Amino acid sequence: MIIDGLQINDWSRPVVEQVRSGGIDVVHATCGVWEDMAGTLTRIGSWRHFARQNADLVRIVTSVADIEQAASDDVLGIVLGFQNSSMLGDDPEMAGIFADVGVRVIQLTYNIANHLGSSCWEPHDGGLTRAGHRMVAALDDAGVLIDISHVGNATGRDAIDASANPIAVTHGNPASFCDSPRNKPDDLIRALADRDGIIGCTLYPLFMGGADVPRSTYCRMLADLADMVGVEHVAIGTDAVVGWSPDALGWMRNGRWNRPKNPDEVPPFPPWPAWFQGPQDFPSLAEGLDEVGFLPEERDAVLGDNWMRLFGQVFGG
C-alpha cells in the first residue's frame, strides 16, 4: 500500500492518472485552506461530484476498510483534509459534522495564527489556546487526525501532549536537515514519536533544501530519522502541487490577508528535483530508500504501511 501523506493538487482526471502512474494507492488531499465554512462545504461538494463522475478512478475513503476496498477495486483512495481550522469557527461540534461528511485530517493552523494557536511563521507562539484544547478533544472524539505541519512549535507540542490519539506532521522535515520555520526540531519529532505519531517527510523543494538536493541525501535523512525515532514513525507527505496554474502559489501561500500589491510580486512555484518531479516518481523514491539500506519491510512501512497503522488508530470503524 503506497500512501502520500499530503498532496494539494488542482485535481482533474489527468491529475488522478498522473498520481496513479506512480503506484500510489491513497492520497491525503487538501480540500480546504483559506475558505470559510460555506466555501469549504462547496469544496467538499465539488470533491464528491468529482468522485462520482470519475468513480472508475477515484473514491473518497474515511476508514481503513474503505482504503482496503478502494485498493482491491483498483481506484485511488482520497482522504479529505483541511490545512486550516478556521472553517470550524469556535464550535467544537463542527469537528464531528465535518467528519460526518468525509473529512478525516485537520491541521490546527495554516500560515497565520488563529483562535486555536500559532502558525510556525508567527514571531511569537503562545501555544494552544483554551479553544484549541477543546477543539483537540473534539477532533479526537470525531476520529479526525490532527495535523501540525504548519503549526508553531509550542502550539504543536501542546497538541501532542493534549491529544488522546497520536497525531501527525503530514508534510514536513527535520529542521536539522533543512533550516526553515516550517520544519520541526528534533525534540518535537521525538515527542511526536513517543506518542505513536508520524512525520510525513516532504519533497517540497523549499523545505528539503532545493531542487539540487540529491536523492541519496534526502533518503539518508529518512534513514537518520528512522534511527532517531524508529522507522515506524517515518512516512512520506510530498506536498505535491500538480495541475495548478503558475500564479496559484500566491493564493495558496497567503490567502486574502497578504495579497501582493502588484502582479510582479506573485511567487512562482519552485523547481522540483530531477529525481522527483511529482507523484509519478514514487518508484524513484523507493529505489533511493533501497540504496541507503532500508530493508524491504522498512521501505514499505515508510511508503505507506505506517500511515495505514495511524489511520487505523485514529479513524476508528
DAKABEL-V928409 format. One line per field, one symbol per residue. burial: # if it has 24 or more other ideal C-beta (glycine too) atoms within 12 Angstrom, else .. A space follows every 50 residues. Layout:
burial = ???
This chain:
burial = ###########...##.###.##############....##.##..#..# #..#..########.##..##...##############...#.##.###. #####################...#.###.##########.######### #############.###########.##.######..##.###.###### #########...#.#..##.######.##.##############.....# .##.#.............#..##.########.###.###.#.#...### ###############..
